[in-house]
Amino acid sequence: MVALMAGVLANVDPLDCLWRAALAFVVGLLGTQAWYVFFAARAQSLLPATEDAAEAGLGAQPAERAMGSRE
């Protein structure tokens, strides 16, 4: 709402403001998906898959590490 009001005060058409906001939202969604596809999957594949890593808690979820759950 603040950005829309600022656009009105700057004599920008409200529909142009909404169009720009929608475009920025879609670009953000696509950028986030691309980030996870190219970087997050690779980061998980770089974790060592050995028993030492499991004992160190590298493969455990943060909640599991906090509770000390070891299987």
TAHUGI-V842071 format. One record per run of one state. SS is the DSSP state (2 for helix, 1 for strand, 0 for the rest). FROM is the first residue (numbers start at 1). LEN is the number of residues. If there is no record, write none. Layout:
# TAHUGI-V842071
SS&FROM&LEN ; SS&FROM&LEN
This chain:
# TAHUGI-V842071
0&1&1 ; 2&2&8 ; 0&10&4 ; 2&14&32 ; 0&46&5 ; 2&51&6 ; 0&57&5 ; 2&62&6 ; 0&68&4
